[in-house]
Amino acid sequence: MRNWQPQFKNANFESLNNKFIVHREVEKMSKSKYNVINPDQICNDYGADTLRLYEMFLGPIEQAKPWNTAGISGTYSFLKKFWNLFHSTGKFNVSDNDPSMESLKTLHKTIKKIEEDINNFSLNTSVSAFMICVNELSALKCNNLHILKNLTVLLSPFAPHICEEIWSKLGNSTTISFEPFPVFNPEFIKESSFDYPVSFNGKMKFKLKLEASLGVDQIKKVLKEDERLEKYLNLREIKKIIVVPGKIINVVC
């Protein structure tokens, strides 16, 4: 083996009961260690965007990560799902209809997350956020032009090749690199309702789904009309109802 594989020139081979003992070692890529991975083959098999995303997805950029191509199929599948948002019928198909509130919430939640991650150099969590976004839009069967156009611009620094092609398919003659970054609007991620945990003397018993816009007096009124209240009071009298809007309801009895 030493003669035909020079990387084993200085290796020590141990045998136990006529079996070779192999020790695994995690180390940095180095030509001297003959463990360098040629990215050309990965680009040929999966595309350059897949390799870019996978390298970002491995973990924080300031930390060393062991190279393992077994997980590269995950980022490859993500890009296919992204592509399918524009090709849900097998052909390029986007809609000019007004976007749904659910899709707007998903988009702006992602814009906010990506802005924060880029500022913190947390590119691995950015890739995770994109995956969640595409999964949610796929579940909504979203092919809305406004949503997908902004998502394409948002993703373009991470996967420039596929985004440039999508951008061209959307009818643009200039490169996507010149497009302004999507602007986050906090109005779209406000919750219209909230599940209040209802506690009795500090012990949570059930949840009450209410509109987020309700005031304290309105919340108390709805609670008193809830049939579950009598069950957990168990013939006790209410001394006080404490309401913290958007957080908790506590019944003191």
BELWO-V657551 format. One record per residue. N is the residue number from 1. RES is the residue in three letters. PHI is phi as a letter, one per 20 degrees, with the letter a starting at -180 (none if undefined). PSI is psi in degrees with one decimal (* if undefined). Layout:
N/RES/PHI/PSI, N/RES/PHI/PSI
//
This chain:
1/MET/none/-35.8, 2/ARG/f/-31.6, 3/ASN/f/-35.6, 4/TRP/d/-3.6, 5/GLN/c/95.6, 6/PRO/f/-19.7, 7/GLN/f/-15.6, 8/PHE/d/14.9, 9/LYS/g/-43.4, 10/ASN/d/16.4, 11/ALA/f/150.9, 12/ASN/d/125.2, 13/PHE/d/124.6, 14/GLU/d/145.1, 15/SER/c/142.7, 16/LEU/c/115.3, 17/ASN/l/43.9, 18/ASN/m/23.7, 19/LYS/c/138.1, 20/PHE/f/139.4, 21/ILE/e/122.1, 22/VAL/d/129.1, 23/HIS/d/130.8, 24/ARG/e/137.6, 25/GLU/c/129.3, 26/VAL/e/120.6, 27/GLU/b/164.2, 28/LYS/f/151.5, 29/MET/f/137.2, 30/SER/b/139.1, 31/LYS/f/-35.6, 32/SER/f/-23.4, 33/LYS/e/-1.3, 34/TYR/l/38.5, 35/ASN/c/22.3, 36/VAL/f/134.0, 37/ILE/e/126.2, 38/ASN/e/116.3, 39/PRO/f/-14.6, 40/ASP/f/-39.4, 41/GLN/f/-37.8, 42/ILE/f/-40.5, 43/CYS/f/-38.9, 44/ASN/f/-37.4, 45/ASP/e/-38.9, 46/TYR/c/-16.8, 47/GLY/n/153.0, 48/ALA/f/-34.5, 49/ASP/f/-38.3, 50/THR/f/-43.5, 51/LEU/f/-43.0, 52/ARG/g/-50.4, 53/LEU/f/-40.2, 54/TYR/f/-40.9, 55/GLU/f/-36.6, 56/MET/f/-34.6, 57/PHE/f/-16.7, 58/LEU/f/-31.2, 59/GLY/q/-177.2, 60/PRO/g/139.8, 61/ILE/f/-22.3, 62/GLU/e/-3.7, 63/GLN/d/148.4, 64/ALA/f/140.4, 65/LYS/c/138.7, 66/PRO/f/136.4, 67/TRP/e/126.6, 68/ASN/b/112.1, 69/THR/f/-0.8, 70/ALA/f/-29.8, 71/GLY/e/1.6, 72/ILE/f/-21.9, 73/SER/f/-24.1, 74/GLY/f/-47.2, 75/THR/f/-31.5, 76/TYR/f/-41.8, 77/SER/f/-37.2, 78/PHE/g/-45.3, 79/LEU/f/-33.3, 80/LYS/f/-38.8, 81/LYS/f/-40.3, 82/PHE/f/-44.6, 83/TRP/f/-40.0, 84/ASN/f/-20.0, 85/LEU/f/-31.5, 86/PHE/e/-12.4, 87/HIS/c/46.1, 88/SER/f/-25.3, 89/THR/d/8.6, 90/GLY/n/-18.5, 91/LYS/c/161.5, 92/PHE/f/123.0, 93/ASN/b/110.0, 94/VAL/c/155.1, 95/SER/d/143.1, 96/ASP/e/5.1, 97/ASN/f/162.1, 98/ASP/f/136.8, 99/PRO/f/149.8, 100/SER/f/159.0, 101/MET/f/-33.2, 102/GLU/f/-42.9, 103/SER/f/-35.7, 104/LEU/f/-39.3, 105/LYS/f/-44.1, 106/THR/f/-44.8, 107/LEU/f/-51.2, 108/HIS/f/-28.2, 109/LYS/f/-39.2, 110/THR/f/-41.0, 111/ILE/g/-46.5, 112/LYS/f/-45.3, 113/LYS/f/-42.8, 114/ILE/f/-40.3, 115/GLU/g/-46.0, 116/GLU/f/-42.5, 117/ASP/f/-40.1, 118/ILE/f/-42.1, 119/ASN/f/-29.6, 120/ASN/e/4.3, 121/PHE/l/31.1, 122/SER/e/67.4, 123/LEU/f/-26.9, 124/ASN/f/-37.8, 125/THR/f/-22.2, 126/SER/f/-43.8, 127/VAL/f/-40.1, 128/SER/f/-41.6, 129/ALA/f/-39.4, 130/PHE/f/-41.2, 131/MET/f/-43.9, 132/ILE/f/-43.4, 133/CYS/f/-48.8, 134/VAL/f/-37.6, 135/ASN/f/-41.3, 136/GLU/f/-42.4, 137/LEU/f/-34.8, 138/SER/f/-40.8, 139/ALA/f/-32.6, 140/LEU/e/-5.0, 141/LYS/l/43.1, 142/CYS/e/124.5, 143/ASN/c/29.3, 144/ASN/f/133.1, 145/LEU/g/-45.8, 146/HIS/f/-45.5, 147/ILE/f/-49.7, 148/LEU/f/-31.3, 149/LYS/f/-46.6, 150/ASN/f/-36.5, 151/LEU/f/-37.8, 152/THR/f/-43.5, 153/VAL/f/-40.3, 154/LEU/f/-38.3, 155/LEU/e/-18.8, 156/SER/g/-35.6, 157/PRO/f/-21.6, 158/PHE/e/-37.5, 159/ALA/c/75.1, 160/PRO/f/-32.0, 161/HIS/f/-50.2, 162/ILE/f/-35.3, 163/CYS/f/-35.7, 164/GLU/f/-38.9, 165/GLU/f/-43.1, 166/ILE/f/-41.6, 167/TRP/g/-40.8, 168/SER/f/-40.9, 169/LYS/f/-26.8, 170/LEU/f/-0.2, 171/GLY/n/14.5, 172/ASN/e/138.2, 173/SER/e/-15.4, 174/THR/d/162.1, 175/THR/f/150.0, 176/ILE/f/-16.7, 177/SER/f/-23.9, 178/PHE/e/-3.3, 179/GLU/f/139.3, 180/PRO/f/148.8, 181/PHE/f/139.4, 182/PRO/g/143.5, 183/VAL/e/129.1, 184/PHE/f/132.3, 185/ASN/d/108.9, 186/PRO/f/-18.7, 187/GLU/f/-29.9, 188/PHE/f/-13.5, 189/ILE/d/6.3, 190/LYS/f/136.2, 191/GLU/f/131.9, 192/SER/e/-17.7, 193/SER/b/166.0, 194/PHE/b/137.3, 195/ASP/e/100.3, 196/TYR/f/124.5, 197/PRO/f/122.0, 198/VAL/e/118.5, 199/SER/d/150.1, 200/PHE/d/113.3, 201/ASN/l/39.8, 202/GLY/n/-3.7, 203/LYS/d/119.6, 204/MET/f/130.1, 205/LYS/d/-38.0, 206/PHE/b/172.9, 207/LYS/d/146.4, 208/LEU/c/113.5, 209/LYS/e/119.1, 210/LEU/c/158.6, 211/GLU/f/137.4, 212/ALA/f/-20.2, 213/SER/e/-8.2, 214/LEU/f/140.9, 215/GLY/e/177.4, 216/VAL/f/-47.7, 217/ASP/f/-37.6, 218/GLN/f/-38.4, 219/ILE/f/-43.1, 220/LYS/f/-40.3, 221/LYS/f/-45.0, 222/VAL/f/-39.5, 223/LEU/f/-43.3, 224/LYS/f/-22.9, 225/GLU/e/-6.7, 226/ASP/f/129.8, 227/GLU/f/-19.8, 228/ARG/f/-17.6, 229/LEU/g/-47.8, 230/GLU/f/-34.9, 231/LYS/f/-45.7, 232/TYR/e/-17.6, 233/LEU/f/-35.3, 234/ASN/l/53.0, 235/LEU/m/4.9, 236/ARG/e/156.2, 237/GLU/e/147.5, 238/ILE/e/121.4, 239/LYS/e/-37.8, 240/LYS/a/145.7, 241/ILE/d/117.2, 242/ILE/d/123.2, 243/VAL/c/123.6, 244/VAL/d/103.1, 245/PRO/g/130.3, 246/GLY/m/7.5, 247/LYS/c/-73.6, 248/ILE/b/164.2, 249/ILE/c/127.2, 250/ASN/c/123.7, 251/VAL/e/120.3, 252/VAL/e/122.1, 253/CYS/c/*
//
